[in-house]
């Protein structure tokens, strides 16, 4: 319990620091969002009308400290304000709809890359020094080094625009009414997600592969592995029942942290494929100087990443008896 409270207090402090930076960064951007909102108005806009709109949207007059106090009150009550670009839509509703798509894409990408990377890493460690290891391990690391924007652009122009095997963007066919009880709609969503999912996951496989490979190599020299081989057990049983089972602990921790990181790391993929997730919302908010949306999105992403880091810490204690013994003592 003491370990949990220490980690929780650490992440609460980190959240406070992140929220403070979240308050400062958008205000360092040039331009007044309310003034920009009326920039292309066909009629003359009076200062009184601008002041009324600022009050309606929640902009507080006064120094930065007064604005910061009002900002923290809104966070504690989870009132993220009103979007300027999509007025009068609230930021909660705007980000709520986009967050579901981002979570679906990030979660699917991490699960897929974790599964493939772990399996490839297990056999790379078991066949260390073979042609398989010499080809797969460096190959996945080279792919991981390629910027995600390059992979996404190549996939878009090759498979969507050139070969026309997949749609060029969005989460489902334009004009379709979302109906999650319809099997046709679910297939349409899966079809549109193939290219974004491929681009979001292919760059993560190498990291999971190396992690699992290194863990397996360290465990293959243990005495209980040698004893299992000496007892005449099959290679598959030694690999999966003895070595891989114990090598999964650090990988599970990396898996938990990767989900939180993936939410922010896949934004460029969402922008390129016009996927209705947080990436597209972030791009539009930057162009429109939509402070409330920027602050709300950065806060949600930070909270999500810190939460999964906390989950990763707790999983370490749950799966590692040595940590539990150290905590009890």
KALINPE-V483988 format. One record per run of one state. SS is the DSSP state (helix for helix, strand for strand, loop for the rest). FROM is the first residue (numbers start at 1). TO is the last residue. If there is no record, write none. Layout:
# KALINPE-V483988
ss:SS from:FROM to:TO
ss:SS from:FROM to:TO
This chain:
# KALINPE-V483988
ss:loop from:1 to:1
ss:helix from:2 to:28
ss:loop from:29 to:32
ss:helix from:33 to:37
ss:loop from:38 to:46
ss:helix from:47 to:57
ss:loop from:58 to:63
ss:helix from:64 to:76
ss:loop from:77 to:81
ss:strand from:82 to:82
ss:loop from:83 to:89
ss:strand from:90 to:90
ss:helix from:91 to:126
ss:loop from:127 to:130
ss:helix from:131 to:145
ss:loop from:146 to:147
ss:helix from:148 to:162
ss:loop from:163 to:182
ss:helix from:183 to:202
ss:loop from:203 to:204
ss:helix from:205 to:220
ss:loop from:221 to:222
ss:helix from:223 to:230
ss:loop from:231 to:234
ss:helix from:235 to:265
ss:loop from:266 to:266
ss:helix from:267 to:272
ss:loop from:273 to:277
ss:helix from:278 to:288
ss:loop from:289 to:290
ss:helix from:291 to:319
ss:loop from:320 to:320
ss:helix from:321 to:328
ss:loop from:329 to:329
